[in-house]
Amino acid sequence: MIAAVARNRAIGYGNKLIYWLPNDLKRFKLLTTGHTILMGRRTFESLPKGALPNRRNCVLTRGRKELPGCECFSSWNEFVATCQPDEEVFIIGGASLYKQLLDKADRLCLTEIDDLPAAADTFFPDYSNGWKEVWRENHKADERHSQDYAFVDYIRQ
């Protein structure tokens, strides 16, 4: 799973990301390019230019739809059946998909933002138990990043 989370685990408001951190977007691109990304339909609809280039874009949706540049699946099991054994999959949101699939994840690649947003309606599930921090890179706010943040990787304990 990959996400940017506030101190209260907020990730979005009004089907949009709360934070715009250029280095977080670079890290997202670096980690996911060349791999499979799995998202919910609303997350797909929130992407400004649709399917993300140079990735296998997959959407989990109850109402099986045709979405440009994506493969659509009605269940996790249906999706997994199409994956290669060594295929790296990044779950990129939204909140209901994170919650539904947290127990299937073996790694969390998070950007933890040192902030509490004024408004949020979407939250990442609680990951305080069962996960071990294995890497952290701290960053201070600067001219392009209005909050302190850290890139943090966790593995399942």
C-alpha positions as CSV (number, residue, x, y, z in Angstrom):
1,M,0.0,0.0,0.0
2,I,1.1,3.5,-0.7
3,A,-0.4,6.7,0.7
4,A,0.3,10.1,2.2
5,V,-1.3,10.4,5.6
6,A,-1.7,13.2,8.2
7,R,-1.1,12.7,11.9
8,N,-4.8,11.6,12.2
9,R,-4.4,9.3,9.2
10,A,-6.4,11.7,7.0
11,I,-5.8,11.2,3.3
12,G,-8.5,13.1,1.4
13,Y,-11.3,15.6,1.3
14,G,-14.0,15.8,-1.4
15,N,-12.4,13.0,-3.5
16,K,-9.1,14.9,-3.7
17,L,-5.8,14.6,-1.9
18,I,-5.4,17.0,1.0
19,Y,-1.7,17.7,0.5
20,W,0.3,18.5,-2.6
21,L,3.9,17.6,-1.8
22,P,6.1,17.4,-4.9
23,N,8.6,15.0,-3.3
24,D,5.8,12.7,-2.3
25,L,4.5,12.6,-5.9
26,K,8.1,11.9,-7.1
27,R,8.4,9.0,-4.7
28,F,5.0,7.7,-5.8
29,K,6.1,7.7,-9.4
30,L,9.5,6.2,-8.6
31,L,8.0,3.3,-6.6
32,T,5.0,2.5,-8.8
33,T,6.4,3.0,-12.4
34,G,6.8,-0.3,-14.1
35,H,4.5,-2.1,-11.6
36,T,0.8,-2.8,-11.1
37,I,-1.4,-0.3,-9.3
38,L,-4.8,-1.2,-7.8
39,M,-7.4,1.4,-7.0
40,G,-11.1,1.9,-6.4
41,R,-13.3,3.5,-9.0
42,R,-13.5,6.8,-7.2
43,T,-9.7,7.0,-6.9
44,F,-9.5,6.4,-10.7
45,E,-12.0,9.1,-11.3
46,S,-10.0,11.5,-9.2
47,L,-6.9,11.1,-11.4
48,P,-6.6,14.4,-13.4
49,K,-5.4,12.7,-16.6
50,G,-6.9,9.2,-16.1
51,A,-4.8,6.0,-16.1
52,L,-1.3,6.6,-15.0
53,P,1.4,5.9,-17.6
54,N,3.9,3.1,-17.5
55,R,1.9,1.1,-15.0
56,R,-0.7,-1.7,-15.2
57,N,-3.7,0.2,-14.0
58,C,-6.3,-2.0,-12.3
59,V,-9.6,-0.9,-10.7
60,L,-11.7,-2.8,-8.2
61,T,-15.3,-1.8,-8.8
62,R,-18.7,-3.4,-7.9
63,G,-20.3,-2.3,-11.1
64,R,-18.0,-3.8,-13.7
65,K,-17.3,-0.9,-16.1
66,E,-15.0,-0.2,-18.9
67,L,-12.6,2.5,-17.8
68,P,-10.1,3.9,-20.3
69,G,-6.6,2.5,-19.9
70,C,-7.6,0.2,-17.0
71,E,-8.5,-3.4,-16.3
72,C,-11.6,-3.7,-14.1
73,F,-12.2,-6.4,-11.6
74,S,-15.2,-7.1,-9.3
75,S,-13.2,-8.8,-6.5
76,W,-9.8,-9.1,-5.0
77,N,-9.7,-12.8,-5.9
78,E,-10.6,-12.0,-9.5
79,F,-7.8,-9.5,-9.7
80,V,-5.2,-11.7,-8.0
81,A,-5.9,-14.5,-10.4
82,T,-4.5,-12.3,-13.2
83,C,-1.2,-11.5,-11.4
84,Q,2.1,-13.1,-11.9
85,P,3.8,-14.7,-8.9
86,D,6.5,-12.0,-8.8
87,E,4.3,-9.1,-9.8
88,E,4.6,-6.1,-7.5
89,V,1.3,-4.6,-6.7
90,F,0.7,-1.2,-5.1
91,I,-2.7,-0.4,-3.6
92,I,-3.1,3.3,-4.1
93,G,-6.6,4.0,-2.6
94,G,-9.1,4.9,-1.7
95,A,-10.0,4.6,1.9
96,S,-12.5,1.7,1.5
97,L,-9.9,-0.3,-0.5
98,Y,-7.2,0.4,2.0
99,K,-9.5,-0.8,4.8
100,Q,-10.7,-3.8,2.9
101,L,-7.2,-5.0,1.8
102,L,-5.0,-3.9,4.7
103,D,-4.8,-7.6,5.9
104,K,-3.6,-8.6,2.5
105,A,-0.7,-6.1,2.4
106,D,2.8,-7.0,3.4
107,R,4.3,-3.5,3.1
108,L,3.2,0.1,3.7
109,C,5.0,2.9,1.8
110,L,3.7,6.0,3.6
111,T,4.4,9.7,3.6
112,E,3.6,10.7,7.1
113,I,2.8,14.4,7.1
114,D,3.3,16.3,10.4
115,D,-0.1,18.1,10.2
116,L,-3.7,17.9,11.2
117,P,-5.8,19.1,8.2
118,A,-8.7,21.6,8.7
119,A,-11.0,19.3,6.8
120,A,-10.9,15.6,5.9
121,D,-13.5,13.0,5.0
122,T,-11.2,10.1,4.1
123,F,-8.8,8.2,6.3
124,F,-6.2,5.5,6.1
125,P,-6.9,2.5,8.4
126,D,-5.2,2.3,11.8
127,Y,-1.7,0.7,11.3
128,S,-0.4,1.2,14.8
129,N,-0.5,-2.6,15.5
130,G,1.0,-5.4,13.5
131,W,3.4,-3.2,11.5
132,K,7.1,-2.6,12.0
133,E,8.9,0.5,10.8
134,V,11.9,-0.6,8.7
135,W,13.0,2.7,7.0
136,R,12.4,6.4,7.6
137,E,13.6,9.6,5.8
138,N,12.6,12.9,7.5
139,H,12.1,16.1,5.6
140,K,11.6,19.7,6.9
141,A,9.1,22.1,5.3
142,D,10.6,24.2,2.6
143,E,9.5,26.6,-0.2
144,R,7.8,23.7,-2.0
145,H,6.5,21.7,1.0
146,S,4.4,23.5,3.5
147,Q,4.6,20.8,6.2
148,D,7.3,18.6,7.7
149,Y,7.0,15.1,6.4
150,A,8.7,11.7,6.4
151,F,8.9,8.8,4.0
152,V,8.3,5.7,6.1
153,D,8.2,2.1,5.1
154,Y,6.6,-0.6,7.3
155,I,6.5,-4.4,7.0
156,R,4.0,-6.7,8.6
157,Q,5.2,-8.1,11.9
